[in-house]
Each structure stands twice: as structure tokens, then as C-alpha cells.
Amino acid sequence: MFTHVQEAKYIKDYKIWLSFNNGKQGEIDLEPELYGEIFEPLKDISFFKSFTLEGHTLSWSNGADFAPEFLLENIF
């Protein structure tokens, strides 16, 4: 079974609550991951909050996204 993000809710700062198709859920803090050209715009918190679910993962309008497997491995 492929890992899919089914639901995502902004919490605060750079933290998002996620629910996956395998029943697991939890929070992730993406602040430490916001480096590199594609992720730099996400440091603007208003832009960070504009994520959508596309392709079964978190996505932003500038093309930034995170692999759903990475997100699942790093929830707490």
C-alpha cells in the first residue's frame, strides 16, 4: 500500500497535524526542513499556511512538497 496523506490541518508556527491512509496521525514540525531554493518561500508563515493536499501529500503553489513517506516517518 502506498502512503497517502488524507487530511492536514495547520496548528501553529511550522507545525501541521496529519492523518494518513494507514490510520496513523500526528504532528510534524517542518521548520528544520525549510532550506534550499524551493523551500525558502515557506519561511513566510502566511505562505506556509497556504498548503493544499495534492498528489497525496502536502503541496504549495511554488511546487514545494514533501514525500508522504517522509512526513509519516517524522510525525510525533
N, C-alpha and C positions, 0 to 999 in steps of 0.2 A: 504494500500500500504506500502510495506517495504521501508525503506530509503536506497538508494544506492548512493555512490559517483560515479559520471560519469566521472569526469575529475579532475586532480590535477596538479598544477604547483608550483614548488619551487619559492619562492620570494626572501628571504634573511634570514640570521640567522636561526631561527627555525619557520619561517612563511611559510605557504603554502596556495595558493588560491585553493578553492574547488568549484565544481559545482555538484549539486545533482539532482536526478531524479524528484524531485518535482518543479524544476525550480529555487530554491534558490541557491545563490552563495555568496561567501565571503572569507575572510581571517581568518586563525586561527594561533595563536601563541602557539606552543606546548612546548615551553621551560619549563613552570611551571609543565608540566606533566612528565618530564623525570627523574623520580626517581623510584627506585626499580630495581631488578636484570635484568628484561627483557628490561627495557628502558635505563639503564645506557649506553650501547654501542651507543645509538642515540645521546649522548652528543658530540661525534666526528662528527663534521659538515659534513665531507665527507661521513660518513656512513648515517647520517640523510638524506642527499640529494639522497640516493640510493633507496628511497621508490618506490614501484610499487602499482598498483591497483590490488588487489586480494581479492576475496570474497566480492566484492562491497565496499571495504574500503581501506585505506592506510595500507600497509604491508611492513615489512622489512625482509631480509633474515634470521635474527636470530629468527624469529617467533613473533616479536613485531607487534602489530596492535592496532587500536583504533576502537571502535564501531562506525558505521556511525551515529547513533543517537547522540552520544556524540559530534562528530565533527559538526553535524548540529546545535546542541544547543549552540555551543561555537564559531560560526563564527561571525565576525563583518564586 
